[in-house]
């Protein structure tokens, strides 16, 4: 469970959303 929470926390990170490539992956993931 802790692993799943860490992965979800890494996606909403500001640094990831700032990246265009990561932001694209965050859209379908969220």
C-alpha distance matrix in Angstrom:
0.0 3.8 5.3 5.2 6.4 8.8 10.1 10.9 12.4 14.5 16.0 17.6 19.0 22.8 23.7 21.9 23.6 26.8 26.8 28.5 26.7 23.2 24.2 25.1 21.7 20.1 22.4 21.3 17.6 17.7
3.8 0.0 3.8 5.4 5.1 6.2 8.8 10.0 10.5 12.4 14.7 16.1 16.9 20.7 21.3 20.0 22.1 25.0 25.1 27.2 25.6 22.0 23.2 24.6 21.3 19.6 22.4 21.8 18.0 18.0
5.3 3.8 0.0 3.8 5.5 5.2 6.4 8.8 9.9 10.8 12.9 15.2 15.9 19.6 19.8 18.1 20.4 23.3 22.9 24.8 22.9 19.4 21.1 22.1 18.7 17.5 20.5 19.7 15.9 16.7
5.2 5.4 3.8 0.0 3.8 5.4 5.2 6.3 8.6 10.0 11.2 13.3 14.8 18.6 19.2 17.1 18.8 22.1 21.8 23.3 21.5 18.1 19.1 20.0 16.5 15.1 17.6 16.7 12.9 13.4
6.4 5.1 5.5 3.8 0.0 3.8 5.5 5.2 6.1 8.6 10.2 11.3 12.7 16.5 17.6 16.1 17.6 20.7 21.1 23.0 21.7 18.0 18.7 20.2 17.1 15.0 17.6 17.3 13.6 13.1
8.8 6.2 5.2 5.4 3.8 0.0 3.8 5.5 5.0 6.2 8.9 10.6 10.9 14.7 15.1 13.8 16.0 18.8 18.9 21.2 19.9 16.2 17.4 19.2 16.2 14.4 17.6 17.7 14.0 14.1
10.1 8.8 6.4 5.2 5.5 3.8 0.0 3.8 5.4 5.2 6.6 9.4 10.3 14.0 14.2 12.0 14.2 17.2 16.8 18.6 16.9 13.3 14.7 16.0 12.8 11.4 14.6 14.4 10.7 11.5
10.9 10.0 8.8 6.3 5.2 5.5 3.8 0.0 3.8 5.4 5.4 7.0 9.1 12.7 13.9 11.7 12.8 16.2 16.5 18.1 16.9 13.2 13.6 15.1 12.2 9.8 12.5 12.7 9.0 8.6
12.4 10.5 9.9 8.6 6.1 5.0 5.4 3.8 0.0 3.8 5.5 5.8 6.6 10.4 11.8 10.6 11.9 14.9 15.8 18.0 17.4 13.6 14.0 16.3 13.9 11.2 14.2 15.2 11.8 10.9
14.5 12.4 10.8 10.0 8.6 6.2 5.2 5.4 3.8 0.0 3.8 5.8 5.4 9.0 9.2 7.7 10.0 12.6 12.9 15.3 14.4 10.7 11.8 14.2 11.8 9.8 13.4 14.5 11.4 11.5
16.0 14.7 12.9 11.2 10.2 8.9 6.6 5.4 5.5 3.8 0.0 3.8 5.4 8.4 9.1 6.4 7.7 11.0 11.1 12.9 12.1 8.3 8.7 10.9 8.6 6.1 9.6 11.0 8.1 8.1
17.6 16.1 15.2 13.3 11.3 10.6 9.4 7.0 5.8 5.8 3.8 0.0 3.8 6.4 8.6 7.1 6.8 10.2 11.6 13.4 13.7 10.1 9.3 12.0 10.8 7.4 9.9 12.2 9.8 8.3
19.0 16.9 15.9 14.8 12.7 10.9 10.3 9.1 6.6 5.4 5.4 3.8 0.0 3.8 5.5 5.4 6.4 8.7 10.4 13.1 13.6 10.1 10.0 13.4 12.4 9.7 12.7 15.1 12.9 11.9
22.8 20.7 19.6 18.6 16.5 14.7 14.0 12.7 10.4 9.0 8.4 6.4 3.8 0.0 3.8 5.4 5.1 6.0 8.7 11.6 13.1 10.3 9.6 13.4 13.5 11.0 13.3 16.4 15.0 13.8
23.7 21.3 19.8 19.2 17.6 15.1 14.2 13.9 11.8 9.2 9.1 8.6 5.5 3.8 0.0 3.8 5.5 5.1 6.6 10.2 11.3 8.9 9.4 13.0 13.0 11.5 14.3 17.2 15.8 15.5
21.9 20.0 18.1 17.1 16.1 13.8 12.0 11.7 10.6 7.7 6.4 7.1 5.4 5.4 3.8 0.0 3.8 5.3 5.3 8.2 8.5 5.4 6.3 9.7 9.2 8.0 11.1 13.7 12.3 12.6
23.6 22.1 20.4 18.8 17.6 16.0 14.2 12.8 11.9 10.0 7.7 6.8 6.4 5.1 5.5 3.8 0.0 3.8 5.4 7.2 8.7 6.2 4.6 8.4 9.2 7.2 9.2 12.5 11.9 11.4
26.8 25.0 23.3 22.1 20.7 18.8 17.2 16.2 14.9 12.6 11.0 10.2 8.7 6.0 5.1 5.3 3.8 0.0 3.8 6.4 8.9 7.7 6.8 10.3 11.8 10.6 12.3 15.7 15.5 15.1
26.8 25.1 22.9 21.8 21.1 18.9 16.8 16.5 15.8 12.9 11.1 11.6 10.4 8.7 6.6 5.3 5.4 3.8 0.0 3.8 5.5 5.2 5.7 8.5 9.9 10.0 12.0 14.8 14.8 15.4
28.5 27.2 24.8 23.3 23.0 21.2 18.6 18.1 18.0 15.3 12.9 13.4 13.1 11.6 10.2 8.2 7.2 6.4 3.8 0.0 3.8 5.5 5.0 6.3 8.8 9.7 10.7 13.4 14.3 15.2
26.7 25.6 22.9 21.5 21.7 19.9 16.9 16.9 17.4 14.4 12.1 13.7 13.6 13.1 11.3 8.5 8.7 8.9 5.5 3.8 0.0 3.8 5.5 5.4 6.7 8.9 10.4 12.2 12.9 14.6
23.2 22.0 19.4 18.1 18.0 16.2 13.3 13.2 13.6 10.7 8.3 10.1 10.1 10.3 8.9 5.4 6.2 7.7 5.2 5.5 3.8 0.0 3.8 5.3 5.1 6.1 8.8 10.7 10.3 11.9
24.2 23.2 21.1 19.1 18.7 17.4 14.7 13.6 14.0 11.8 8.7 9.3 10.0 9.6 9.4 6.3 4.6 6.8 5.7 5.0 5.5 3.8 0.0 3.8 5.4 4.9 6.3 9.2 9.7 10.2
25.1 24.6 22.1 20.0 20.2 19.2 16.0 15.1 16.3 14.2 10.9 12.0 13.4 13.4 13.0 9.7 8.4 10.3 8.5 6.3 5.4 5.3 3.8 0.0 3.8 5.4 5.4 7.3 8.9 10.3
21.7 21.3 18.7 16.5 17.1 16.2 12.8 12.2 13.9 11.8 8.6 10.8 12.4 13.5 13.0 9.2 9.2 11.8 9.9 8.8 6.7 5.1 5.4 3.8 0.0 3.8 5.5 6.0 6.2 8.7
20.1 19.6 17.5 15.1 15.0 14.4 11.4 9.8 11.2 9.8 6.1 7.4 9.7 11.0 11.5 8.0 7.2 10.6 10.0 9.7 8.9 6.1 4.9 5.4 3.8 0.0 3.8 5.7 4.9 5.8
22.4 22.4 20.5 17.6 17.6 17.6 14.6 12.5 14.2 13.4 9.6 9.9 12.7 13.3 14.3 11.1 9.2 12.3 12.0 10.7 10.4 8.8 6.3 5.4 5.5 3.8 0.0 3.8 5.5 5.5
21.3 21.8 19.7 16.7 17.3 17.7 14.4 12.7 15.2 14.5 11.0 12.2 15.1 16.4 17.2 13.7 12.5 15.7 14.8 13.4 12.2 10.7 9.2 7.3 6.0 5.7 3.8 0.0 3.8 5.6
17.6 18.0 15.9 12.9 13.6 14.0 10.7 9.0 11.8 11.4 8.1 9.8 12.9 15.0 15.8 12.3 11.9 15.5 14.8 14.3 12.9 10.3 9.7 8.9 6.2 4.9 5.5 3.8 0.0 3.8
17.7 18.0 16.7 13.4 13.1 14.1 11.5 8.6 10.9 11.5 8.1 8.3 11.9 13.8 15.5 12.6 11.4 15.1 15.4 15.2 14.6 11.9 10.2 10.3 8.7 5.8 5.5 5.6 3.8 0.0
